[in-house]
Amino acid sequence: MEASWLSILPFLVVIPIAIYTKQVLPGLVAGLVVGSYIVSPTIIGGVQTMLFYVVQALIDENNIKIIVFLYSFAGLIGMIKITGGIKGFVETAAERITTKKQALLLTYLSTIGTFSAPTFRFVTIAPIMKALLKKVPMSTKELGFVIETTATPIIVLIPVATAFVGYMVSVIQISIQNVGSSADPYSLFIQSIPFNFFAFVIILLGVYLSFFHRSHTDAPTEMDTDVEEDWHECHPAVAKDLPNKPLNLLIPIILVIGLTLFLTWWDGSVQGYHFFEAFINANVLEAMVVALIITVFLSIILFLVQRFKLGELIASFVDGGNDLMSVIVLLSVVWGLSSVTDDLGFSGFVTSYTDWIPEAFIVPLLFVFGAAISYFIGSAWGTWGMLMPLGISLTAVTDVSVPVIIGAVFASGSFGAFASPLSDDTNTIAKILDLKVMDYARFKLKPALIAASITTLLYVVVSFLF
């Protein structure tokens, strides 16, 4: 379809509705409905078109693999929880850690084994820190800030075996397809990692606060008045009635990481590439999915040997997978919305009407715009789904580096996930540490804005260099 101003109507609907409702999905659905009715402006035709775009997205081979990966990954975490893997890790660590330095070092070092998802990080680290709060001379809010800097900001930089990587590659893939590019989305993701400046800056702020900043907060925090509260009550994954089996966490994590790396190399190797080239040219999504499925099967065998009941394992797998159904629905709508706006000529419209923006300001403005959206809707994934098509379309008419603009989009969503009082990260860590959500969100907003300001300046500098 010829480029038209009508192609931007879906996005003009999505953003205000998402901000007003503080929910991503209603805005995306509304945008998909509007786009579908523009394509087929009849009562029945609009609904049929909407269904067509969603179904077409769901039957795409790569999209199905992403859904299988997300569901299976969440299911594996569900089994690890019920078999005492997380509880065992926390119990063992809490017994051995006795000083602030040890506790903070564990917070950073444990990223190696628990980088799969932010909530996974929180339920393994926060209870340990909660149990040691008397020995850690930091306010509870500072403690929460430090823990959060080791979650989403680190996870978005890791290219394998996380709950994020499949989604991030997916939004790149659909966006580059919309502009007719045949570039490999995973390679672009890898190239964009150094340009996710917000993640790097906020991590460095966390390190500074952990090891070089002396807390001057003498007033008791919300948790200090009830510090004797049993940390086992802070999250179901560390509940007292669960078994204490840390290996049920470590073995599956080692398996999924090791198998992913091996199968990635193997796929590239059978294509005739040497060691490093094999990793670059492999079908990484395929390797990740296969590695995860093998890990699930081997983990079930491991748990059955320990006399866990098969029925309970299956139930915990399904419960864990179902926890991500809202994300899978979100993905389906994002895919459908991207397809309908592509058919409406969105890329062509952006190409025609954004050439007045100085190239040096495109990336910084996109980051600031995305950061504002992600703060008000509290969703990194929703922000990425809305902005990535716009960002990639801008690269079609300018000399702006594609990896740089992808990094800026991911950075903008990372800001909201970290700073927004509506984000899952903020609410989860506040719940575990017994903090008031709004008080905690206000506390970390200042350092988040400092990091965002530094990030914006870095994008200005990079825009002149690339």
N, C-alpha and C positions, 0 to 999 in steps of 0.2 A: 504494500500500500504506500502511496506517495506520502512523504513527510508532511505532517499537518500539526497545527497547534493542539488538535484534539488528542494527540499522542501523549501530551503531558497531563491531561485531565486526571487519569488514574492516580498519578503521583500527587497531584494537587488535592486529591481526596484522601489519599492514604495518610499523609503526614499530619494534617490538622486533626483528623479523627483519632489517630494513634496518640497524639499528645493530649487531646481532650479526654479520652477514655482511659489514658494511662495503660492501654493494652495495645499490643502490636497487631494481633490477629484480626480484630474488628476493622481496623483501618485497611489492612491488606485485602481482606474479603471485599470490603466496599470498593476498593480500587479495582479489583478483579471484576466485580459486577459492572461497574461503570465502563471499563474497557470492553467487556463482552457485549454490552448493549450498544456501544459505539460501532462495533463490528457487525452486530446483527440487531438492528433497532426495532425488534418486535417483542411482544410479551413473552412468547415461548422461545423465540430464536435467541434471545439474550441468555436465558437459562441454559439452553442447549449448548450454546457457544462456551459458556463458563465451564460446563461439565466436560466439554471436548478438550479444553486447554488443560484442565486438571488431570484428566485421564491420560492425555498424551504425555504429560510430565511424569506420571506414575509408571508408565510402561517403558520409559526410556531405560536402557540397560544400566547405564552408570548411576542413574537416580535410584533404581531398585537396589543396587549394590550399596549405595549410601544409606538407604533405609535399613537394609539388613545389618550393616555395620553399626548404626546407631542403636537399633533395638537389641542386637546381640551384646553390644558393649554394656549397655545399661543392665541387661539380664545377668551378665557375668558379675557385675558389681553387686547386684542383688544377692547372688549366691555367696559371694565373698562375705557380705554382711551377715547373712544368716548362719554361716558356718564359723563365725567368730574370728575371721581374718583381721578385720579392722579393730575389733575390741581387743584381740590378742596383741596386736602391734602397739596399741595405745597403752595397754596394761604393762607390757614389758618395758616400753620406753619410760613410762612414768615412774617405774620403780628404780630405774638406773640414773635418771637425770636429777641432779641435785642443785645445780647452780644456774644463774641467769645465762652465762656464756654457753653452757652445755645445751640449755633449752633453746637458745636462739640459733646455735649451730645446727641442732637437730632440725629446727624449722626449715633451714635452707637445704641441708643435706638430704632430708627426707623427700625433697622434690624429685630426686632420682627415681624413687619407687612409687610416688603417689601423684604424678603429674597428669593423670588421665583426665580429670575433670575438677572444677573448682570445689564443688560440694564434697568430693572425695578427699581433697586436701583438707578442707575444714574439719571433717569428722575424724580425721586421723591426727591432726596437729592441735586444733583448738582444745580438745579435752585434756591433752598433755599439759599445755600451757595453763589451762584453768586449774589443774591439780597442783601446779607449781607456782601459783600466783604470788604466794607469800615470799617466795625466794626470788622473784623477778621484780626488781624495783622500777616498774613502769606502771602507768595508769592502764586500766583495762582498755580504754579507747586506743591508747598507743599500741597496746598489744594486738588489738584487732587490726589496726592499720598495718602493722608489720606482717601479720599472718596473711592479710589480703594481698600484699605486694608479692607474695610467693604463690598466688593462685592464678587468676586469669591473666595478669601481665606476663607470667612465665609460660603458661599453657599456650597462649596464642603464638609463641615463638617456636614451639616444638612441632616438627614436621611429621611425626609418626606417633601412632598408638595413643591418640587423645580423642575425646569426644568432640573436639572442635574441628580437627583437620578435615574430616569428611565434608562437613558443612561449608567450611571456608573454601575448599577446592570447588565445591558445587556452585557457589555463588559466582566464583570467577568463571567457571565453565559456561554457565548460562549467559553471562554477560559478554564474554568474548564471542560466543556463537551469535549473539544478537548483532554484532558489528561485522560479522562475516570473517572473523579471524580463525585460523586453524592452529594457533599456538597451543602448546600443552599447558593446561591450567595448573597442574601440580608444579611444573617448572616455574611458572610465574609466581606461584605461592612461595616457593623456596627463595626466588629472587627478591620478593617483597619483604621478607622477614627483616633484613637490616634497616628497612625504612619504616617499621612500626615504632616510631620514635617515642610515643607516649609510654609504651610498655617498658622500654629501656630506662627512660627517665624516672618513672615511678618506682621501678625496681631499685635504682640507685638511691632514691630518697628513702626507701625502706631499709636499705643497708646502712645508710647514714643514721637513721633513727635507731636502728638496732644496736650499733656498735660505737657510734661516735657522739651521740646526742645524750645529754644528761637530763633526765626528766625533772621538771620543777613542780610537778603536780603533787601537792601534799594532801589535797582534799580527797576524801574517800569517794570512789566511784560507785556506780550502781551495784557492782558486784563485791566491792570491798566490805560492805556491811554484812555480807552473808557468804564470806569466803569459805566457810566450812561446808557449804553445800556439796554433796557428793557429785563429782563430775560424771558419774555413770548416768545421771538423770538428764544430761544436757542433749543427748541425741540417741534415738533408738539403735543406731549402729554400734553403740558402746554400752548397751544396757547390761545390767548385772546378770540377767538370766541367760545371756549368750555364752558359748564356750570361749576359752582362751587359747586361740590357735593362730599365732602370727604367721606361720608358714602358709596358711590358707589365703593370705594376702600376697606374700612375697613370691610364692611359686607361680601363680597365674600371671602376675605382672611381669616377672622375668620371662615367662613363656611367650606372652604376647609381644613383648618388645623384641626378644631374640628371634622369634619366628618371622616377625615383620621384616626385620633387617635381612635375615637369611633369604626369605622368599623374594624380597625386592632384588637382592643380588642375583638370585637364581633366575628370575624372569629376564633380567638384562643379559645374564651370562648365556642363556640358551639362544638369545638373539645374536650372539657373536661378539658382544662387547666385553672389553677388559674390565677390571675390578671397579674403578671409579666411574667409568662410563656406564657400567651396568646399572648403577644406582640412578644415574641421571635419565637413562632411556627406558627404564623398566615401567611396567604398568603398576604404579604404587598402590592405587586404589584396590586393584585386584589382590595384590599381595597382602594388604592390610585386612581385607575381608576374609581371605582364606586363613591367614594366621590367627585371626580372632575366632573363627569357627573351630579350628583345630584346638585352640586353647580352651574353648568352652567344653569340647568333648573330653579332653584330657583332665580338665578341672573336675568335671562330673565324676570321672573314674576315681580321681584323688579323694573326693568327698565321700563317695560310696565305700571306698576302702576304710574310711574312718567311721563307717556305720551311720552316716546321715541317710535319711530315708529319701528314696528317689522322688516320691510325691512332693516332699517339702522342697527339694532342690528345684523341681520343675515349677512349683508354685512361686518360689522366690525369683526364679529367672523371668517368669511371665510378669510378676509384679514389678520387677526392676525395668523390664522392657516397656511396660505400660506407662511407667513414669515419664518416658520420652515420647509418648504418643502425641502430646501437645506440640512438641518440636517437629515431629514428622508431619503433622497437619500443617504447621507453619511453613515447613519446607515446600509442601505440595502447593500451597497457595502462592508462595514466592515464585516457584517455577512457572505456575500458570500465569501470574501477573507479568513476569518477564517476557513470556511468549506473546501475550496479547499486546503488550506495549511495543514489542518488536514488530509485530504485524501491522501496528498502527503507524509505524515509521518513526518511533521515538529517537533512534540513533540519528536518522537523517535530520530530524528537527533540531536536535542538539548541535549537530554539525553546522547547520545553517544559521543558528541564532545565538551562538555563544562565542563567536570569534572576536567580539568586542572586549572580552575580558583579557587583561594582560596575562601572558603565560606565567609570569613569575608569581602571580597571585592565585592561580587556579588551585594548586594543591593546598596552600594554607587556608584559603576560603572553604574548600571542600572539607578539610579537617574540622574547622571551627563550626561549620554548618552541621556536620555529622555529630560532633560532640554535643551540640545543643539538643539535637533530636534525641540522641541516646540518653542524655540526662533526663529529659522529660518523659521518655517512655521506659527507661530502665532496662533496655534490652540491647545487648551487643549484636545478637543474631538478627534481630529485626532491623536494626540500623544497617547492617551489612547487606541484607536482602533488598532494602530500599535504595541504598546509595551506590552499590557496586555497578548496576547498569548505567547510572549517570556518570560515574567516574570513568568507566571504560569507554563510554561514548565520547567523553571529552578528549580522550587520547587519540581519537580518530581524526580530530580536526586541529590538533596542536602537536607540538614536538615534546610534550610532557612525557616523561618515561612511564611506561605502563607499570613496572614494579613499584615505582615511587607512588603512583596514585593509588594502587592497590594497598600499599602499606599505609597510606593516609586514611583510607576507608576503614581498614581494620583498626587503626589507632583511634579513630573517632568512636567506634563502637566500644573499644576497650575502656575509653574514658567513662562512658555511661555505666558500663558494668561495674566499674570501680567506685564511681562517685555518687551515682544516683541513689536516693533513698528508696526507689522502687525496684532496684535490681535484686535478683536472687542472691547475689553475693553479699550485699549489705544486710539483707534480712536474715540470711542463714547465720552469718558470723555474729550478728547482734543477738540472735536467739540463743546460740550456744554459749556466748559469754555473758548473757543476762544484761545486755545493754538496751537502752531505749533507742529505737531505730532512728528517729529524727535527730536526737542528740548526737549519736554516733556519726550520722551522715553529715551533720554540720561540722563536726570535728575534723573529718577528713576532707571536706570540700576545699579548704584553703590549700593544703599541699597538693591536692589534685589539680586545682586551678594554676598553681605555680608550675606543675609539671606540664599542663596543657599550654601555658604561655611559652615555656621553653621549647616545647614541641613545635608550636607554630613558628617560632623564630628559626628553628632548624629546617622546617619545610621551606621557608623563604630562602635560606642559604642554599639548600639543595636545588631549589627551582632555578637558581642562577647558574648552578654548576652542571646540571644535567640537561 
